[in-house]
């Protein structure tokens, strides 16, 4: 068997080319695997974005509802405070007696914790009759 320089070079090239080919195959497989992982991550990110948009929409709607409820019931606290001010000693009976003695609605509201409309009603029903 004759081994000349060209045969040696062919063998050396084959021996160097084989590891390069194997490395290229592994590189292609790694790139494909990374592409698949990237596509999965991108799909997950899109799903998270959709969920975030839904949460933001729900949050906005809830905020509007809370604001509307706050507006609807803003006077309740003041009204409860007025009712609590009445207490057992200061009640409608005392307001009626005061109206019979000539107290005006403003004084009744202030003294007995009545609302303006309640004080007006007590004055109209039980207050002194004005002579013409």
Secondary structure, DSSP 8 states (H G I E B T S, - for coil): ----HHHHHHHHHHHHHHHHHHHHHHHHHHHHHHHHHHHHHHHHHHHHHHHHHHHHHHHHHHHHHHHHHHHHTTTHHHHHHHHHHHTTTSSHHHHHHHHHTT--HHHHHHHH---HHHHHHHHHHHS-----
